[in-house]
Amino acid sequence: MRYPSPAQRLSRTANLAIFLGLLYTVLHLLGSLGLLHGYHFPGLVIALGLLGLGYGIRYGSSACLYVATVVCAGLSLYCGALVVSAWTPYYMLRLLLSTWACWRLYRAIPAMRLLQQEQAFPLPMSQYGAFFLRHLHARPRRRGASAR
């Protein structure tokens, strides 16, 4: 069985934080439009913060990793209180996602230390991102009226 390298583990963890930040941001924006209930402005600030912390992790900030771990631990406690007060599958899903993210962020701390010693930042792009950029640069460019 092949185990992922520290760079792959930390990159996946950063991607998880970015994904959850994007997911929570979209949910809060839908809530601000009145399409979903229970999403308010303070949650949007936390969601955007988590998104930014994910990018900070990708570029090698151990402070962002620690803060993201604390934010996810706080979200886990908050969602746990929601599950205890009024059990719904939605609250349980939020609890599981935030707890899983907290666990992944906590487990990425040793990889961050190792990669900081090796000065391996910013983390390499994923295979999908490299594939997308290759195809973006390979497309033929059209010459428009503005190019003279």
Buried (B, 14 or more C-beta within 10 A) or exposed (E): EEEEEBBBBBBBBBBBBBBBBBBBBEBBBEBBEEEEEEBEEEBBEBBBBBBBBBBBBBEBBBEBBBBBBEBBBEBBBBBBEBBEEEEEEEBBEBBEBBBBBBBBBBEBBEBBEBBEEEEBBEBEEEEEEEEEEEEEEEEEEEEEEEEE
